[in-house]
Amino acid sequence: MIEERIKERPKSKGRLPTEGFSEWLSGIRLAQKTGVGASVPCGECRGCCTSAYFIHVGPEEKETLARIPRKLAFAAPGLPKGHVLMGYDEKGHCPMFIDNKCSIYAHRPKTCRQYDCRIFPATGLAVGGEKPVIAGQSGRWEFSFPAAQDSEELRAVRAAAAFLNAYADLFPAGFVPNNPTQQAMVAIKVYPVFLEAIAAPEKSEAGKADAAARRRRTAAAMLAAYKQFERDRDG
């Protein structure tokens, strides 16, 4: 199975129990489609504010843009005019993170509202060594699996993430992000493709050809699922 390509992520001390996997997955997909904020029990963690993230702000986020000094935002590469990125200071902190809290919390960017580090244990993707606080916090989350569906959906999400990593060449250039956060979100958007079991690759030459064809069909199905997700969101 493709999900076997993902190695188990190291677990951190001090587990953080969270809701059932299917409930969480439904919630984060809904948040992406509707633009509502994700509900994350962060506690005292401020990792996403202090881990050298570039924060995207869209042109429709007028109240947010009005509260960010112009000198702190620059045009977002590859995106239409009006889309900007907000950088970070020499400590890796968001410039709006003041006195250990977000100074514009009520008007924080949509990117911040929707960020949920549980995407990493969900997909099996690594945050990266340059973000140790996020890596430590995300490694503590512990989903519950009250029904068979929870386990099946976890396997499907991880299979999607593994496929994106293993077969990026089957997709249009730029479809598979280099950024693990964005890659995890693509996997979460297209995971339904993997709810059907993926057959193990054949060893024979004919089997290899069949497996290659299956991979191409899977990639096409993932592209279609992604486009449908985006249409649902925009609609």
C-alpha positions as CSV (number, residue, x, y, z in Angstrom):
1,M,0.0,0.0,0.0
2,I,1.2,3.5,-0.8
3,E,0.7,4.7,2.8
4,E,3.5,2.3,3.9
5,R,6.0,4.7,2.3
6,I,5.4,7.2,5.2
7,K,7.5,6.5,8.2
8,E,6.0,6.9,11.6
9,R,6.8,10.4,13.0
10,P,8.6,10.5,16.4
11,K,6.3,11.2,19.3
12,S,6.9,14.0,21.7
13,K,6.4,13.9,25.4
14,G,3.2,15.2,26.9
15,R,0.4,13.9,24.6
16,L,-2.4,16.2,23.6
17,P,-5.7,14.3,23.1
18,T,-7.9,15.7,20.4
19,E,-11.2,14.8,18.7
20,G,-11.9,11.8,16.6
21,F,-10.0,11.8,13.3
22,S,-13.0,11.9,11.0
23,E,-14.6,14.7,13.0
24,W,-11.3,16.7,12.8
25,L,-10.9,16.0,9.1
26,S,-14.5,17.1,8.3
27,G,-13.9,20.3,10.3
28,I,-10.7,21.3,8.5
29,R,-12.1,20.6,5.1
30,L,-15.1,22.7,6.0
31,A,-12.9,25.5,7.2
32,Q,-11.0,25.5,3.9
33,K,-14.2,25.6,1.9
34,T,-16.0,28.3,3.9
35,G,-13.1,30.4,5.2
36,V,-14.1,30.1,8.8
37,G,-11.4,29.7,11.4
38,A,-10.1,26.3,12.5
39,S,-10.8,25.4,16.1
40,V,-7.4,24.5,17.5
41,P,-6.9,24.0,21.3
42,C,-3.5,25.7,21.2
43,G,-3.1,26.3,24.9
44,E,0.1,28.3,25.6
45,C,1.7,27.3,22.3
46,R,2.6,30.3,20.0
47,G,4.6,28.3,17.5
48,C,2.8,29.5,14.4
49,C,3.5,33.1,15.4
50,T,7.2,32.5,16.1
51,S,8.4,30.0,13.5
52,A,9.5,32.2,10.6
53,Y,6.3,31.8,8.5
54,F,5.5,34.0,5.5
55,I,1.8,34.9,6.0
56,H,-0.4,35.3,2.9
57,V,-3.0,38.0,3.0
58,G,-5.6,38.2,0.1
59,P,-6.9,41.5,-1.3
60,E,-10.4,40.8,0.0
61,E,-9.0,40.9,3.6
62,K,-9.4,44.7,3.8
63,E,-9.7,44.9,7.6
64,T,-6.5,42.9,8.0
65,L,-4.6,44.9,5.4
66,A,-5.6,48.1,7.1
67,R,-3.9,47.0,10.3
68,I,-0.6,45.8,8.7
69,P,1.9,48.6,8.1
70,R,2.7,48.8,4.4
71,K,6.4,48.3,4.9
72,L,5.7,44.9,6.4
73,A,4.0,43.5,3.3
74,F,5.3,42.7,-0.2
75,A,3.7,41.3,-3.3
76,A,3.2,37.6,-3.2
77,P,5.2,35.9,-6.0
78,G,3.2,34.1,-8.6
79,L,-0.2,35.5,-7.3
80,P,-2.4,38.2,-8.9
81,K,-1.9,41.8,-7.9
82,G,-3.2,42.6,-4.4
83,H,-2.1,39.4,-2.8
84,V,0.7,40.1,-0.3
85,L,3.0,38.2,2.1
86,M,3.9,39.4,5.5
87,G,7.4,38.4,6.6
88,Y,9.0,37.9,10.0
89,D,11.6,39.6,12.2
90,E,15.2,38.6,13.0
91,K,13.8,36.2,15.7
92,G,11.4,34.5,13.2
93,H,8.5,36.2,14.9
94,C,5.5,37.6,13.1
95,P,5.8,41.4,13.3
96,M,2.3,41.6,14.6
97,F,3.2,39.3,17.5
98,I,3.7,41.8,20.4
99,D,3.9,41.1,24.1
100,N,3.5,37.3,23.5
101,K,0.2,37.7,21.7
102,C,-1.2,38.7,18.3
103,S,-1.8,42.5,18.3
104,I,-4.4,42.2,15.6
105,Y,-6.0,38.9,16.7
106,A,-9.6,40.0,16.0
107,H,-8.5,40.9,12.4
108,R,-5.8,38.4,11.9
109,P,-5.2,37.0,8.4
110,K,-7.3,34.1,7.1
111,T,-4.1,32.1,6.8
112,C,-3.7,32.3,10.6
113,R,-7.3,31.6,11.2
114,Q,-7.1,28.4,9.2
115,Y,-3.7,27.1,10.4
116,D,-3.8,23.8,12.3
117,C,-0.6,22.0,13.0
118,R,-2.6,18.7,13.4
119,I,-2.2,18.5,9.6
120,F,1.3,17.0,10.2
121,P,0.4,14.0,12.3
122,A,-2.7,13.5,10.1
123,T,-0.7,13.3,6.9
124,G,2.6,11.9,8.3
125,L,4.5,14.8,6.7
126,A,7.4,16.3,8.6
127,V,7.3,20.0,9.5
128,G,11.0,20.4,9.0
129,G,13.9,20.9,11.3
130,E,13.9,24.7,10.9
131,K,10.5,24.9,12.8
132,P,11.3,23.0,16.0
133,V,8.4,24.5,18.0
134,I,5.8,23.5,15.4
135,A,7.5,20.0,15.1
136,G,7.3,19.5,18.9
137,Q,3.7,20.7,19.3
138,S,2.4,18.8,16.3
139,G,4.1,15.6,17.5
140,R,2.0,15.7,20.7
141,W,-1.4,15.5,19.1
142,E,-3.2,12.3,19.6
143,F,-6.4,11.7,17.6
144,S,-9.0,9.2,18.8
145,F,-10.5,6.5,16.5
146,P,-14.0,5.8,17.8
147,A,-15.1,4.1,14.6
148,A,-13.6,2.2,11.6
149,Q,-14.2,5.2,9.4
150,D,-11.6,7.2,11.5
151,S,-8.9,4.7,10.8
152,E,-9.8,4.4,7.1
153,E,-9.7,8.1,6.6
154,L,-6.4,8.4,8.3
155,R,-4.9,5.8,6.0
156,A,-6.5,7.5,3.0
157,V,-5.0,11.0,4.0
158,R,-1.6,9.5,4.5
159,A,-1.8,7.6,1.2
160,A,-2.6,10.8,-0.6
161,A,0.4,12.6,1.0
162,A,2.7,9.7,0.2
163,F,1.5,9.6,-3.4
164,L,2.1,13.3,-3.8
165,N,5.7,12.9,-2.6
166,A,6.4,9.7,-4.6
167,Y,4.9,10.7,-7.9
168,A,5.1,14.5,-8.1
169,D,6.2,14.1,-11.8
170,L,2.7,12.8,-12.7
171,F,1.2,16.2,-11.9
172,P,1.4,19.5,-13.7
173,A,4.4,21.6,-12.7
174,G,3.8,23.4,-9.4
175,F,0.8,21.3,-8.4
176,V,2.7,19.5,-5.6
177,P,4.0,22.3,-3.3
178,N,7.5,22.1,-1.8
179,N,6.1,23.7,1.4
180,P,5.0,20.8,3.7
181,T,2.1,22.9,5.1
182,Q,0.6,23.4,1.6
183,Q,1.4,19.9,0.6
184,A,-0.5,18.5,3.6
185,M,-3.5,20.6,2.7
186,V,-3.5,19.3,-0.9
187,A,-3.5,15.7,0.5
188,I,-6.4,16.6,2.8
189,K,-8.4,18.0,-0.2
190,V,-7.9,14.9,-2.4
191,Y,-7.9,12.1,0.1
192,P,-11.3,10.7,-0.9
193,V,-9.5,9.2,-4.0
194,F,-7.7,6.9,-1.6
195,L,-10.6,5.6,0.3
196,E,-10.6,2.7,-2.1
197,A,-7.7,0.3,-1.3
198,I,-4.7,0.8,-3.5
199,A,-3.3,-2.5,-4.8
200,A,0.3,-3.4,-4.1
201,P,2.6,-3.0,-7.2
202,E,3.0,-6.1,-9.4
203,K,6.5,-7.6,-9.8
204,S,6.1,-8.7,-13.4
205,E,6.9,-6.4,-16.4
206,A,3.2,-6.5,-17.3
207,G,2.3,-5.8,-13.7
208,K,4.7,-2.8,-13.7
209,A,3.0,-1.4,-16.8
210,D,-0.4,-1.9,-15.1
211,A,0.8,-0.2,-12.0
212,A,2.1,2.7,-14.0
213,A,-1.3,3.1,-15.7
214,R,-3.0,2.9,-12.3
215,R,-0.7,5.6,-10.9
216,R,-1.6,7.9,-13.9
217,R,-5.3,7.3,-13.3
218,T,-4.8,8.0,-9.6
219,A,-3.0,11.3,-10.4
220,A,-5.8,12.3,-12.8
221,A,-8.4,11.5,-10.1
222,M,-6.5,13.5,-7.6
223,L,-6.4,16.5,-9.9
224,A,-10.2,16.2,-10.5
225,A,-10.9,16.0,-6.8
226,Y,-8.7,19.0,-6.1
227,K,-10.5,21.1,-8.8
228,Q,-13.9,20.0,-7.4
229,F,-12.9,21.0,-3.9
230,E,-11.8,24.4,-5.1
231,R,-15.1,24.8,-7.1
232,D,-17.1,24.0,-4.0
233,R,-15.1,26.5,-2.0
234,D,-15.5,29.3,-4.6
235,G,-19.2,28.5,-5.1
